[in-house]
């Protein structure tokens, strides 16, 4: 995979710690940052909130608030995925039904 240059800012303490880690592990700064990002992404993929919301393409602020309220009120047991079900909506499904 092709690598691309990315610019970002760190505070002095983070830079010093990165330098210490890089020196201790004989890694360059890029590899330290790349590995840290990979570990963070992997951790996020296991996070229940991330797993619940990663597939959501769009939500307006009100929907987002409702989702967050519901998720924040859940226990660890509630957050376990018991089954996966894919639902495909057609244009007919999106029309004005009686419940609206």
N, C-alpha and C positions, 0 to 999 in steps of 0.2 A: 504494500500500500504506500502511495506517495505521501510524503510528509510535507506539511505546510507550516510556515512560521506564524506564530501567534504572539502577540504582545499583551502583557498583563502586569499589574502592579502588586507588589508584596510589601508588607511593612518590614522594617529593619530586623526585628526578631525572627520573622519567618525566613528571611534571607540568610541570616546567620545560622539558623538551625538547618536549613537546606544545605548550606556549605559544609557543616559538620557531618551531616548524614552522607553527603556525597564523598567527602574525604574518607570517612570511616569505611564505607562500602566500595570505595574506589570506583565511583560512578560519576558521570558528568551531570551537570545541573539539569539538562534536558531529560535525561533518563530518570532522575529523581522525581521531577514534576510529572512526567508521563506515567510512571508507576503509581504515584499518588493519585492521579486522576483515574487511572484504571481501577484502583482499589475503591475509590469513592463511588464510581459508577457501579461496580459490582455490589457494593453495600446498598446503594439505592435500589438496585433491581430486586433486592430481597426485602426492602422496606414495604410494609403493607400499604401505606398511603400511596407510595409511588406505583405499586402494582395495581391498585384500584383506579388510579387516575391516568396512568401512562397512555392508555388506549383512547382516552377521551380527547376528541379532536378540538372541540370548542365548547365553552360554557360561558354564558353571560354572568355578570357579577352576582346576580341573585341565585342562579343555579350553583355557582361556585360556593357561595355562602351556605346554601342548603347541604351541599356535599360535605363541606368541611364540618358543619355542625353534626351531621350524621356520623361521619368518621370519628370525630373527636369523642362522641358519646359511646363508641364501641369498645368492648373489652378485647383482650388478646384472643379469646376464644371466638368472639364474633368475627375477628379479622381473618380467621383461617378460611381458606377457599375450599368449599365442599364439593363444588362441581363447576365446570366451565361450560357455558352454553353460548353459542354464537347466534345472534338474531340479526337478520337482514331485513331492513325496512324498504318497502317499495314506495313510490310516490302515492299510491292509493292508501297505504298505511298512514301517511302523513296528513291526509285530508282531515277536514273538520268532522270529527265523530260526535256522537251524542254526549260524551263526557265533557266536551270542551265548552 
